[in-house]
């Protein structure tokens, strides 16, 4: 018996069986882990968890190389902001004078400012008073303070919209997608009371209800007030509110390119045809010899 065991060990049969057993155990572990992972993936694939969509890139008018803001759309967007957004959101860093000769005439801008009452003062008696707005006034806030805003919006604080396009990743694309992206929550997502599901908002749960619907605003120029048109126009207005000098910078850029090219061409011509001869000129001094 001992001689047979010695022959088996000598030929390595036991060693082969041990290696085979280890490989089988490793294979079984890998296959089992794969089945567990597959079952978990299939179970979670039909549920949404921390799903945040990235907004697509839209062909805005200003995306052209020499294009400015669409002021007609911005004018319509002002109407959307005034009739819908201004009920909750402030625009406290923008002034009515920025509308002059951009989206409105001076008379129209003065009329828009005069429609709001502004707290001013103190007067001679030391009291604050109300007066009609002027072009130099900023857009009024719908709430006197942050606490009042939270109390009126279920604890959520509506952000100021002056620089919202610049402050959010994606700019107008994000704002447009957010305004038009409301939908029912998918399986696996629980929305609290007073919240709504929007896949473009971080976390999916947003306290702002959908505000833009077809026909909710009547445009004075006859443009069909679809929900997407309203969102586009208010995004253009918010872009204008955040950068009222946008078109001026575009014009300045074009002037710099035009005059810079002319100056460069003049300097190149001067260096090539005038300065080159002066630069390469050599002056030799010869010692005079006595005859």
C-alpha positions in Angstrom: 0.0 0.0 0.0 2.8 2.4 0.9 4.6 1.5 -2.3 1.5 2.4 -4.4 1.0 5.7 -2.6 4.7 6.5 -3.2 4.2 5.8 -6.9 1.1 8.0 -7.1 2.9 10.8 -5.3 6.0 10.3 -7.5 4.0 10.8 -10.7 2.2 13.9 -9.3 -1.3 12.6 -9.5 -2.2 14.1 -6.1 -0.6 17.4 -6.9 -2.7 17.5 -10.2 -5.9 16.8 -8.2 -5.1 19.6 -5.7 -4.5 22.1 -8.6 -7.7 21.0 -10.3 -9.7 21.4 -7.1 -8.4 24.9 -6.5 -9.2 25.9 -10.1 -12.7 24.6 -9.7 -13.2 26.5 -6.5 -12.0 29.7 -8.1 -14.2 29.2 -11.1 -17.3 28.5 -9.0 -16.6 31.6 -7.0 -16.3 33.8 -10.1 -19.5 32.3 -11.6 -21.4 32.7 -8.4 -20.3 36.3 -8.0 -21.3 37.0 -11.6 -24.8 35.5 -11.1 -25.3 37.6 -8.0 -24.1 40.8 -9.8 -26.4 40.0 -12.7 -29.4 39.5 -10.5 -28.7 42.8 -8.7 -28.3 44.7 -11.9 -31.5 43.3 -13.4 -33.3 44.3 -10.2 -31.9 47.8 -10.1 -32.2 48.5 -13.9 -35.9 49.1 -13.6 -35.5 51.6 -10.7 -34.1 55.1 -10.8 -31.5 56.1 -8.2 -29.7 59.5 -8.3 -30.7 59.9 -12.0 -29.7 63.3 -13.3 -29.9 64.0 -17.0 -27.5 66.3 -18.7 -29.1 69.0 -20.9 -28.5 68.7 -24.6 -26.9 71.5 -26.6 -29.5 73.7 -28.3 -28.8 75.9 -31.3 -29.2 79.3 -29.7 -29.1 82.4 -31.9 -26.1 83.8 -30.2 -24.0 80.7 -30.8 -22.9 82.2 -34.2 -19.4 83.6 -34.5 -20.7 87.1 -35.1 -24.2 86.8 -33.7 -25.6 88.7 -30.8 -28.6 88.1 -28.6 -32.1 87.7 -30.0 -33.6 90.9 -28.7 -37.1 90.1 -30.0 -37.1 86.9 -28.1 -35.7 88.6 -25.1 -38.5 91.1 -25.2 -41.1 88.3 -25.2 -39.1 86.6 -22.4 -39.5 89.8 -20.3 -43.2 89.4 -20.6 -42.9 85.7 -19.5 -40.8 86.8 -16.5 -43.1 89.6 -15.6 -46.3 87.6 -15.7 -45.0 84.2 -14.4 -41.5 84.2 -12.9 -41.7 87.5 -11.0 -44.3 86.0 -8.7 -41.6 84.0 -6.9 -38.2 85.0 -8.3 -36.4 88.2 -7.9 -34.2 90.0 -10.5 -32.6 92.3 -8.0 -29.3 93.0 -9.8 -30.9 94.2 -13.0 -32.2 97.7 -13.6 -35.0 99.0 -15.9 -32.5 101.3 -17.7 -30.8 98.2 -19.2 -34.0 97.7 -21.3 -33.6 101.0 -23.1 -32.8 100.6 -26.8 -32.3 96.9 -26.3 -35.6 95.2 -25.8 -37.7 98.4 -25.2 -37.7 102.0 -26.2 -37.0 104.6 -23.5 -40.7 105.4 -23.2 -41.7 101.8 -22.9 -39.0 101.2 -20.3 -40.2 104.2 -18.3 -43.7 102.9 -18.4 -42.6 99.5 -17.2 -40.7 101.0 -14.3 -43.6 103.3 -13.4 -45.9 100.2 -13.0 -44.1 99.1 -9.8 -44.0 100.9 -6.5 -40.6 101.4 -4.9 -39.9 102.0 -1.3 -37.7 105.1 -1.0 -36.7 107.6 1.6 -36.4 108.7 4.3 -38.3 111.9 3.7 -38.1 115.1 5.7 -39.9 113.5 8.6 -37.7 110.5 8.6 -40.2 108.1 7.2 -40.0 105.8 4.2 -42.5 106.3 1.4 -43.7 104.6 -1.8 -43.2 106.1 -5.2 -43.5 105.0 -8.8 -40.4 103.3 -10.2 -37.8 105.0 -12.4 -35.3 103.8 -14.9 -32.5 103.8 -12.4 -34.4 101.4 -10.1 -33.8 97.7 -9.9 -36.4 95.1 -10.5 -38.3 94.6 -7.2 -38.3 91.4 -5.2 -41.6 89.7 -4.6 -40.8 89.1 -0.9 -39.4 91.5 1.7 -36.9 89.0 3.0 -35.7 85.4 2.7 -37.8 84.1 5.6 -41.0 85.4 3.9 -40.0 83.7 0.7 -39.4 80.4 2.4 -42.7 80.6 4.3 -44.6 81.1 1.0 -42.8 78.3 -0.8 -43.0 75.3 1.6 -39.5 76.1 3.0 -37.8 76.4 -0.3 -36.0 79.7 -1.2 -36.6 80.8 -4.9 -33.1 81.8 -6.2 -32.5 85.2 -7.7 -32.5 84.9 -11.5 -30.2 87.8 -12.5 -27.2 85.5 -13.0 -28.9 82.1 -13.0 -27.8 81.4 -16.6 -24.1 82.1 -15.7 -24.3 80.3 -12.3 -25.6 77.0 -13.6 -23.6 74.4 -15.5 -25.0 74.3 -19.0 -26.3 77.9 -19.0 -29.4 78.4 -21.1 -29.5 74.7 -22.1 -29.9 73.7 -18.4 -32.6 76.4 -17.7 -34.6 75.5 -20.9 -34.4 71.7 -20.1 -35.4 72.3 -16.5 -38.5 74.4 -17.5 -39.6 71.9 -20.1 -38.5 68.6 -18.4 -41.2 68.0 -15.8 -42.5 64.4 -15.9 -43.9 61.7 -13.6 -41.4 60.1 -11.2 -40.2 56.7 -12.4 -40.2 53.5 -10.3 -37.8 53.7 -7.4 -38.2 57.5 -6.9 -40.3 58.9 -4.0 -41.3 62.5 -4.1 -42.3 64.3 -1.0 -45.3 66.6 -0.5 -45.0 69.9 -2.3 -42.3 68.5 -4.6 -42.2 67.6 -8.3 -40.0 65.4 -10.4 -37.6 66.9 -12.9 -34.8 64.7 -14.1 -32.6 67.7 -14.9 -32.7 69.0 -11.4 -30.0 67.5 -9.0 -31.7 64.8 -7.0 -34.8 64.9 -9.2 -37.1 66.4 -6.6 -37.8 70.1 -7.1 -40.1 72.4 -5.1 -41.0 74.6 -8.1 -44.1 73.4 -9.9 -44.3 73.5 -13.7 -45.1 77.0 -14.7 -45.0 77.1 -18.4 -47.9 75.7 -20.4 -49.3 76.3 -23.9 -51.1 79.6 -24.1 -50.4 80.7 -20.5 -49.0 84.1 -21.9 -50.3 86.1 -24.8 -47.6 87.6 -27.0 -48.2 91.1 -28.4 -46.4 90.2 -31.7 -48.6 87.2 -32.4 -46.0 84.5 -31.7 -47.6 81.2 -30.8 -47.1 80.9 -27.0 -46.2 77.2 -26.8 -44.5 75.9 -23.7 -41.2 75.5 -25.5 -41.4 79.0 -27.0 -42.1 80.5 -23.6 -39.1 78.6 -22.2 -36.8 79.7 -25.0 -37.9 83.4 -24.7 -37.4 83.6 -21.0 -34.0 81.9 -21.3 -33.0 84.6 -23.8 -34.2 87.3 -21.5 -32.3 85.8 -18.5 -29.2 85.7 -20.7 -29.7 89.4 -21.5 -30.3 90.2 -17.9 -27.0 88.5 -16.8 -25.0 90.2 -19.6 -26.8 93.4 -20.8 -23.5 94.4 -22.6 -23.2 91.2 -24.6 -24.0 92.8 -27.9 -21.7 95.7 -27.1 -18.8 93.3 -26.5 -19.5 91.6 -29.8 -19.3 94.9 -31.6 -16.1 95.8 -29.7 -14.6 92.5 -30.7 -15.4 93.1 -34.4 -13.9 96.6 -34.2 -10.7 95.2 -32.6 -10.4 92.5 -35.3 -10.9 95.1 -38.1 -8.6 97.8 -36.8 -6.1 95.3 -35.5 -5.8 93.6 -38.9 -5.3 97.0 -40.6 -2.6 98.0 -38.0 -0.9 94.7 -38.4 -0.9 94.9 -42.2 0.5 98.5 -42.0 3.3 97.4 -39.5 4.2 94.4 -41.7 4.4 96.6 -44.8 6.6 99.2 -43.0 8.9 96.5 -41.6 9.2 94.6 -44.9 9.7 97.6 -47.2 11.0 100.4 -45.0 12.5 99.2 -41.8 14.3 96.2 -43.4 16.5 98.6 -45.5 17.3 100.6 -42.4 18.0 97.5 -40.3 20.3 95.9 -42.9 22.2 99.2 -43.6 25.9 99.2 -42.7 28.0 102.2 -42.1 31.7 101.9 -42.6 34.2 104.5 -41.5 37.4 104.7 -43.5 40.5 106.2 -42.2 41.5 109.0 -44.4 45.0 108.7 -45.8 47.2 111.6 -46.5 48.2 112.0 -50.1 
